[in-house]
């Protein structure tokens, strides 16, 4: 059975993004259903998968990372308002039996992601 996980890497300091609030939504047309809310731990990961086993289904999902609050706390010298506030990653699961690891690599001015396992 598959699972969905994430983690955050702050490449501006070369460390995991700790304490970042993350929300996961199922997306169906214009309807958003909140499935999970977590904070990242000291390793920039969630303590448990966002979805696992039968919870993970084929479909469209959206991860939202509260990056603005993280950078305001970790680097208070940044200009205000922050350039990035909420980073939104929308992706699709094609096979619910596979693992989907969706990390966020972020700085105060940029971000990227990829599908890991």
N, C-alpha and C positions, 0 to 999 in steps of 0.2 A: 504494500500500500504506500502511496505517495505522501509527501508532506510539503508544506510551504514554509520557508524560513527567510530571514533577512538579517543583515547587519549593516552598520554604518562605519565607514572609515573617513576620518577627517584628515585629508592629505595636506591641509595647510599647516598642521603640526605633526603629521606622521603618526597619529594615534587613533585608536577607536573612538567613535562618538558616543560618549557615555551620557545617559539620562535623557535621551531623545524620545519624545512622545511620538508613537506611531499608531495609526489607525488603518485597519484593513476593511475594505468594502467589497461586496459583491455588486456588480453593475449589470443591470438588465434594462436596456433602453435608457429612459430618464430616471429610473428607480435605483437608489443606492441603499443597500442594506449593510449596516455596520455588523461585521463579523467578529472583530477582535480589536482590542486596544492594549498596548504594551509600552513600557519604557525600556530602552536599551540598558544593558548592564555594563560593568566596567570593561568588558571585552567588546562593547559595541553591538552585542547580540541580544536577542530576547532569550529569556531563560527556558522557554519552550517554543515549539513550532507555532506559527500563527494558525495553521490548519494541519490536520493530520488524519490519515485514514479516510473514513467515509465522509468527513467534513470537507475534504478537498474534492471539488467537482469540476468537470469541464465547464469552462465559461470565462467570463471577463471579470477581472478584479482591479481594484485601485488601492495602492498604498499611499498614505499621506504621512510625510515626515515633518514635524514641527522644528524646522531648522532655524528659523528666526529666533526662537526662544533659546535654543542651544547656543548659538553664536553670541547672543546678547549676554548670556551668563559666562561663557568661556572666554570671550574676547570683548570686554566692554568698551574698548577703544575704537571699535568699528564705527563707521558713520551710521547715523540714524535718520530715517528708517533703514533697516537692513535691505540689501539688494534682494536676497532670497528670504522668503518667509516660510511658506509651505511648499515643499517639493512633492509633486504628485506624479506617481508612476502608474500608468495604466497598462495592463498586460493581460494576456489570455493563457489559459491552461488548456492544452490540447489533449493531454493524457493524464488523468487523475491518478494513475498508478506510478507515475514518475515523481521524482523529487524536483521541486522548483525552489531554487535559492536565488533571491532577488536582492542583491546588495546595492547600497547607495554609497558612492564615492563622492565626497563633497568638500568644497571650500566655501568661504563666504561669498564667492562670486561665480561658482560653477558647480556642476554635478554631472555624474554619468552613472550608468548601471549596466548590468549584463545578466544573462541567465547562467547561473552556476548550478551545481548539483549538490 
